Amino acid sequence: MNDPKLENLLTYDNVKSYANAISQVGETLYWAQNEGYTKIVMPSRGAFPFYYKGLLYYYNFCKSRKDFVAYSLKFNKLYLPFTADLGSSINNSQFDSSSIRRFWVKLLADQIHNYTTPYTKYYNHLVSTVGNGLGLNTTPLIPNNNFQKGEKKFLFIDTAISGRAITEIMQSFDENYLDYFIILIVGHNGNRLEERYSRIINEKIAHSKLKLIKTTNIFSEDTTPILNSGISSLVFENIIDITLSEISEFKNNNLFGCGLWYLNSVANIYGTDLNYIRGVLDYLINRFIDEILNSRTYNKIEFEDSSSDIIKVNQKYDILNQETTRNIVMSNIKSKSNLITTGSHILRVSLDHEIVNTYKNGIKNIC
């Protein structure tokens, strides 16, 4: 989890290193598209800003806006929450982090191959009833026709600290015979990668399956959506038992996940001081990217003049506090559902009776 003080996260060195990682992601995205990777899977809240800003990085090399639009539209994105969390239900003890991540890989494999299975039918029902019931933008959560056409290989953009999560995911990719390339952004300059996971990561690098990008601090991971371009991870506690009782395959295969991305969970802060924090942070990152592109020096005094504005505003709101995240997201939810925020700012949702009943009535028809 990130340092609880914002001023210790958004330092000159951290933001500069973060911007440098963005430039490397941008260069890798350009390479990958030329290699035929046009499908992108986004499994991580913290990785999204690297993708988004990395995509914009290429704009600096385009002859025109038209060229950039053509480049960006070639990518077909899918947002799947590989969040290893099922809430606090006592009946979830059989599903560890590997079980949850293997579920999302199995779903992804079925989606890429355009198979209709209990996994895809369940997930589509979850998006249709729960996602729409909460008022989420569900279009990016379901693979479109372009995503399911053509080559099956895909880009997977993720973050890591110890390397455990990405190792579990890669092992499951291999078990499902998936064709992938991973852009992996590693925090603490890779110094906290555990040896057993680092060995596997290095094997993937040697086999041209992974690009490792190091940065000092991934301040967009496991934290407020204000720092990750507005994405929240939702987990739905009170439909887990309903689902497992109806779809026995999940328990039998020891695979299960029950969450969705909320892609613009901060829409209500536009025009407020909270959005000012996002704007200044964006400015700071862009200044460092300009430094990379144009060999200009962005000195520490200039940086601290701007970053101090963020710290002053944050004294009023404390954006790293879980309750602040809950209040921001809760005000956007279009139902009477209740939210609890974990230490990593995952939102455990207790869905209201209307959504639960709609979900329950449809889940019976899946198997």
N, C-alpha and C positions, 0 to 999 in steps of 0.2 A: 504494500500500500504506500502511497506517496507521503512525503513529509507533510505534517499537518499545517505548516506555516507557508502561506502563499509566497512570501518574500524569499523563502529558501528554495522554492521551486523555480520561480521566474527570474533567475539570475542571468547576468550577462553571458557567462559561459554556457549555462544550460540552454538558453534560447538560441545562441549562436550554433551550438552543436545540433540542436533540433532542426534548425534551418539547413544546416549542412546535410543532415540525413534526408530532408525533403528533396534537396537537389539530387541526391543519389537515387532516391526513389523515382524521381522524374526521369532521370537518364535510363534507369532500368525499365520503366514503363515503355519508353520509346523503343528500346532494344527488343522488349518482349513482343510488342505489336509487330515489329518487323519479322519476328520469328513465328508469327501466326497465333500468338496468344491474345485473343480478343475477349475471352470470358474472364471476368474477375469476380472472385468470391471475397466478400468482406465479413470476416468472423469476429472482428474486434472493434470495440468503441475507440480504443486508443490508437488504432492503426488508421482510422478513417482520415484524420487530418493529413497524414503523410501521403495518402493516395490523392486526396482532393487537391492539396497544394502541389503535390508532385505532378499532377496532371496540368495544373496551371503553369508550372515551371516551363513546360515545353512551349507555352505561348511566346516566350521570349525569343524562340528560334523560328517562329512561323513568319512567312512573308505577309500573311494577312489574317484577319479574324476568320475568314472563310476557311482557310487552311486548318486553323486550330479547331474549329467546329467539326470539320470533316475527320480530323484525327481523333478527337474525343468521342465522337459518335460511333467510332468503330468498336469501342469497348462496350460490352454488355455486362452489367453488374447485377449481382445477386447478394442480398444481405441476409446472412444466417447467423443467429446468435449462438456461437459455440460456448456460451457461458456455462461453466460447470457448477450450476446452482439449481436446486429443485425446491428451495425453501426449507422450512423447518418441520415438515410433516414427518411423524415417526415412522410412517410406512415407506419412506424413501431410502431407508438405510442400505438396501441391496444395491443401489446405484451409486457407484463412486464416480470420480471425475472422468476416469477412462470410459465408463459405461455411457456417460452423458455425451462425451465427445465422439465416441464411436457411433452413437445414435445420429448425430448431426452429419457425420461422414456418410453413413448409410443413406440418409435422406438425400444428401447432395449427389451421391452416386446414382440414385434412382432418378433424380431430377435431370442430371446431365444426359442420361441415357433415355430420358423421356418414358420411363416405366411408370405404370400405375400400380402402386403397391399400398399396403396398409400404412406405410410411412408417409407417402406422398398424399394419400387421401386424408390421413389424420392431420398433417400439417396444413393442407389447404382448408380443411374444416376449421382449424384453429385460427387461421388468418381471417377466414370469412366471417366467423361468428364472434370471436373475441376481439380480433384486430379491428374489424368494422364497428363492433359494439362500443369499443373505447374511443372511436373516432381517429384511429391511426391512418396514416397514408400507407395503404397496404400494397399499392402497385409494385414498388421495388422489392417486396418481400416474396414475390412469386416469380419464377423464371418466365420471361417472355418468349415468344416464338423464336426470336433471333438467338437467344441464349441456348436454346435446345437444338438449333440447326448447326450444321457444319462439323468441324473437328471437335472432339470431346475434351481436348486439353484445356487447362485453365490456369490462371494466376491466382495465388492465394496470398494475401497481404496480411501479415500478423506481427504482433510484438511479443517479446520474451524478456524474462529476467533470469530465471533458473534454467529454462529450456524444457521443463517437464511437459507443459501443455502442448507445445508444438511437436515434441517427440511422440506423444500419444497420438496426435492427429496424423503425423506422417506415417506412423506404423499402421494406422487404420486406412489411410490412403492406399498403402501398398497391399493390404489385405483385400481391398476392394478393386485392385488393379486399375487405379486411376492414374491419368497422365497429367502431371501437375508441375508447376514451377513456383517456388515460394520466395517472396520478398520478405525477409525477416529483419525487423528493426529491434535491436537488442539494447536494453538499458544498461547503465553503469559501465558503458564501454565493453560489455561482455565479461566483466570481472566477476559477476555473480552466476555465470553459467556453471552448472554442476558438471563435473568431469564426465559422468556417464551419459549426460545428454549432449554435451559439447562434442563428444566423440561421434555420435550419430549425426549431428548437424554437420560436422566436418566431412563425414562420408557423403552426405548429400551434396555438399559444395563440390567435392571431388568428382561426383557424377553429374555435374551441371544441372542439379535439381533445385539449387537454393542460392540466393544472393544474400549475404550477411551484411547488414549495415549497422554500425555501432553509433550510439549516441550517449551522452552523459545521463540524461534523465528523460524518461517518457512521461512528461507531466500531463499528458492527455489520457493516460490509462488508469482505470479503476478509480475514477474521480468524478467530479461534477461535470455535467454535460456542457457547462459554459466553456470548459477547456478542450472539448473534443468535437467542436462544430455542431453540438446540439443533440447528440445521440444518447439514448438511455436504453438499458437492458431491462426488460420486464419478464418476470417469472410468475406463473399463475398457480398459486398453492392449492386453491380449493377446487380445482378440476382434475388434479393428479389422480386421486383414488378412483374417480369416475372413469377416467381414461383407461387406467390399468385393469379395471374390472371388465371393461368391454373389449379391449384389444389384448388378448392373452399373449400374442407374439412378442410384445415388448418385454414382459416379465420373463418369458421363456428364453429369449435371446439376451437378456440382461442389457437391454439398450433402451434408453428413454431420455427425452428432453421435453420441456414444456415452457417455452419462452418465445418472445418476439422482440425485434428491435423497434424502438419508437424513434423515428428518424429526425423529427423536429420537435423534440420535447420541450424546447425553450421558446416556442413561437410567441408566447405572451410577454417576453421581456423586451421585445423590440421597442426602441424609443425610451428605454429606461436606463438607469445607471448601470444595471447589471449587463446590459448589452454593450455599454461603453467599455467595460472590462474586455469583452470579446474583441471589440474594435481596436483597442490599443494593443492587445496581444497580437492581433493580426498585423498591425502596423510594424511592431517590433520584429516579427518573423520576416516580413517582407523587406525590411531594411537590411537584414543579414543576407537574404537571398540576393538583393541588389549588390551587396558587397562581393558575393561570390561571382556574380555575372560580370561586374564592371570593375573589379579590383579596387573598389572604394573602401575606405576605412570608416567603419561605424564605431566611434570611440565610446568608451565606457561611461563617460560623463553624460553624453547625449542619451544613451540608453537609460541610465538611471533617472534622468529628468522625466522621461516618459513612463518608465515602469513604476515610479513613485506614485503616479496618478492612480494606477491600478490598486496599489496597496492602500491608498487613502480611501478609495471607494469601497474596497473590500472590508475595511474596518466597520462599516455599517452593515454589511450583508453576510460576511464570513461564508464565502461560496464553497469552501471545503467541508463545511458542516453538513452532515447527512440530512438534517432536518430542512436545510435550505434547499437541497435537491428535491426532497419530497414535496415541499410547498410549491416549487416551480413547476414540477411535472403534474402534480395534483390539480393545479389550476387549469391545465390543458386537457385533462381527461374528461371525456364527455359521457360520464356515467356516475353512479353513486358508489363505485368501487373504492376500496380503501388501499392505501399504499404504506409499506414499511420499507425503509432504506437500510441496506447493509453497510458495513464498513467500507466496502469497495463501490458503494453507490449503485448497486443492483437494487431494483425496485421489486419487492415481493408484493404481488397484487392479490387481494382478496376480492374476487369479482362479485358484482351485485347479483341478486337472485335472477333478474331478467336475463342477463347474459349467460349465467350458469344453466338456466333452463333451456335456453335456445341451443347452447352447446350440447347439453345432455341429450336433447331430443334427436339431434343429428348424428351424434357419435355412434349410436346404435346401428346405423346403416352402413358403417364403414367395413365391417367384416361379416 
